[in-house]
Each structure stands twice: as structure tokens, then as C-alpha cells.
Amino acid sequence: MGLPITLSEIAPRISAGAFIVNSGLGKRGADEETAAGMQGFAAGTYPFLGSMAPQQFTNMLSTAEIAVGAALLTPFVPTAVAGAALTAFSGGLLGLYLKTPGMRKPGSLAPTEQGLSIAKDSWLLGIGIGLLVRGTIDRQPRQVRKAAKVLDKANKKAAKARKRLSA
């Protein structure tokens, strides 16, 4: 049984996964001021996060980033699952970019200088959607692949039997 990924999926999974794991590890042990800044920024766009303690928010964010990155880096995690996780995560990041005042130039999707650090994460969304599509639409269902293998094996046995009978 092979891995649930193909060679063409390895590079985007490694680049996005390593980037996100590094980001998550960088948030581990953040000081109170840094944690409060991250939580306050996120709560401005996602108000339900305002009820969390800053340190709790930062730990949760760090853990989520490490989990998403690890899913991307682990070849046994199916591409569709890793792609869905990355798409959801990067969608949240782009929500910050689109909904936070001052991140975009007026009347445009183009980032301001302040928005550039988040706008660049649009590539994560592109990779996530690509992996999600590759893992779902571009793949034959597992049952079809399995049936094809069984059929191929049966055809080989039949060919051997015909060969023995004709000899």
C-alpha cells in the first residue's frame, strides 16, 4: 500500500507545513504583551476571541498552527485532509486581512504596508485549495482503485491459465 500523497504534492506540503510549524513554535512561550497584542488584533475581527485570556489564545493559536503544519508534513495524512486544514486555517488569516481596517488600500484588495504581512498568506490559501482539489477531485476513489487492482490480478491469473491450457 502506497502513501496517500503523490510526488507533486510533496513540495507544497513541505513549504507550507514548515512555514506554519515554525510560526507556531515561535508563538510558544510568548510574553504577556505579545500575547495581548495578538489576541487583541484577532478579536478585532473575530469578536468571540475577545473573551479568551491572551495567553490562552496564544497557546491555542500556537497549537493549531503546529497541528496544521504537522498534518501537512506527515505523508500518512491524506492530501484532502491536509488541504482542508490548510484552507480553513488560511481562510481565517485572510479574514483578518479583509476585515481589519487599514490592511487594504481604500476600494482595493491591494495591501497597505501594514497589511502586507497578512496579505502574503494568500499563497497558503492557494496551496490549501490546490491540495484539497487534488486530494478529492483528481483522485480515483479508493474503492475504484482497489477494484482495479483486484481485476488486474484476476486478468493476470486468467492469462496464465489460458497459457497453461494452450500448451
Secondary structure as UniProt FT lines:
FT   HELIX           7..27
FT   TURN            28..29
FT   HELIX           32..45
FT   HELIX           47..51
FT   HELIX           54..73
FT   TURN            75..76
FT   HELIX           79..99
FT   TURN            101..102
FT   TURN            106..107
FT   TURN            113..115
FT   HELIX           116..119
FT   TURN            120..121
FT   HELIX           122..136
FT   HELIX           142..166
//
